Amino acid sequence: MFKHGKNKEKAAEYVKALTYDQGIWKDSIVGTASGHPGHLPPYKSIYADWDTNKPDWIPPFVGLVRGQLDRAKAITNHLFGLQQFVLGKPFWDAYLKGEETDEMAVMKKITEAVKAEMAKG
């Protein structure tokens, strides 16, 4: 489509419409009755728009996470790989569902779970 397609402009319009669709981001961040993905947009322009006209559905964790992205860096590879995210998922799912309200307590639980798994060898 992008290399040989005849409707490149229409495809670009479609992708841009999806990128900035507030309903898609609401479902992606807040979730629905069947799922709470917690995925955030990677575009600074969306956050700039939300800074001037914040939707009422945005939970507090969005600002906390977004505030860290400018300082973020890649996770160093090590023998444990990405398993820390698998171990942490139940804890942050509880936070995203509102079952746990203290994000620092959640991070502490995740850290403890990862350290305990690493101690197993």
C-alpha positions as CSV (number, residue, x, y, z in Angstrom):
1,M,0.0,0.0,0.0
2,F,2.6,2.6,1.0
3,K,5.1,1.7,-1.8
4,H,2.8,0.9,-4.7
5,G,-0.6,2.0,-3.6
6,K,-2.6,4.6,-5.5
7,N,-4.4,6.0,-2.4
8,K,-1.5,6.8,-0.2
9,E,-3.0,10.1,0.9
10,K,-6.3,8.4,2.0
11,A,-4.3,5.7,3.8
12,A,-2.3,8.5,5.6
13,E,-5.6,10.3,6.5
14,Y,-7.0,7.0,7.9
15,V,-3.9,6.3,10.0
16,K,-3.8,9.9,11.3
17,A,-7.5,9.7,12.2
18,L,-6.9,6.5,14.2
19,T,-3.8,8.0,15.8
20,Y,-5.7,11.0,17.2
21,D,-9.1,9.3,17.9
22,Q,-9.9,10.1,21.5
23,G,-12.2,7.0,21.8
24,I,-9.4,4.7,20.8
25,W,-7.1,6.3,23.4
26,K,-9.8,6.2,26.1
27,D,-10.3,2.4,25.5
28,S,-6.6,1.9,25.4
29,I,-5.9,3.8,28.6
30,V,-9.0,3.3,30.8
31,G,-10.1,0.0,29.2
32,T,-13.5,-1.5,29.0
33,A,-15.4,-4.0,31.1
34,S,-13.5,-6.8,29.4
35,G,-10.0,-5.4,29.6
36,H,-7.7,-2.7,31.0
37,P,-4.6,-2.4,28.8
38,G,-3.2,0.8,30.1
39,H,-1.5,1.6,26.8
40,L,-0.5,5.3,26.4
41,P,0.0,7.3,23.2
42,P,3.6,7.9,22.2
43,Y,2.9,11.3,20.6
44,K,3.8,14.5,22.4
45,S,1.1,16.3,20.4
46,I,-1.6,14.3,22.1
47,Y,-0.4,15.1,25.6
48,A,0.0,18.8,24.6
49,D,-3.7,18.7,23.6
50,W,-4.7,17.0,26.8
51,D,-2.7,19.6,28.8
52,T,-4.9,22.4,27.4
53,N,-8.1,20.4,27.2
54,K,-7.9,17.4,29.6
55,P,-10.7,14.8,29.1
56,D,-12.4,13.8,32.3
57,W,-11.7,10.1,31.7
58,I,-7.9,10.4,32.1
59,P,-6.7,8.6,35.2
60,P,-3.9,10.1,37.3
61,F,-1.3,7.5,36.3
62,V,-1.2,8.9,32.8
63,G,0.5,12.1,33.9
64,L,2.8,10.2,36.2
65,V,4.0,7.9,33.4
66,R,4.2,10.7,30.8
67,G,6.4,12.7,33.1
68,Q,8.9,9.9,33.2
69,L,9.1,9.3,29.4
70,D,11.5,12.1,28.6
71,R,14.0,10.7,31.1
72,A,13.4,7.0,30.2
73,K,16.1,4.9,28.7
74,A,16.3,1.3,27.4
75,I,16.4,-1.5,30.0
76,T,19.8,-3.1,30.1
77,N,19.8,-6.7,28.8
78,H,20.6,-9.3,31.5
79,L,20.0,-13.0,32.1
80,F,16.6,-12.3,33.6
81,G,15.3,-10.9,30.3
82,L,11.8,-9.4,30.3
83,Q,10.5,-11.8,32.9
84,Q,10.1,-8.8,35.4
85,F,7.2,-7.6,33.3
86,V,5.5,-10.9,33.4
87,L,5.9,-11.0,37.2
88,G,4.7,-7.4,37.6
89,K,1.6,-7.8,35.5
90,P,-0.8,-8.9,38.2
91,F,0.3,-6.0,40.4
92,W,-0.1,-3.3,37.9
93,D,-3.3,-4.8,36.6
94,A,-4.7,-4.5,40.1
95,Y,-3.7,-0.8,40.0
96,L,-5.2,-0.2,36.6
97,K,-8.4,-1.8,37.7
98,G,-8.6,0.4,40.8
99,E,-8.2,-2.5,43.2
100,E,-4.9,-1.0,44.4
101,T,-4.6,2.8,44.7
102,D,-1.1,3.4,45.8
103,E,1.3,3.3,42.8
104,M,4.4,3.3,45.0
105,A,3.1,0.3,47.0
106,V,2.5,-1.5,43.7
107,M,6.0,-0.8,42.5
108,K,7.4,-2.1,45.8
109,K,5.4,-5.3,45.4
110,I,6.7,-5.7,41.9
111,T,10.3,-5.1,43.0
112,E,10.0,-7.6,45.8
113,A,8.5,-10.2,43.4
114,V,11.3,-9.8,40.9
115,K,14.0,-9.9,43.6
116,A,12.4,-13.1,45.0
117,E,12.4,-14.7,41.6
118,M,16.0,-13.7,40.9
119,A,17.1,-15.1,44.3
120,K,15.7,-18.5,43.1
121,G,18.5,-18.5,40.6
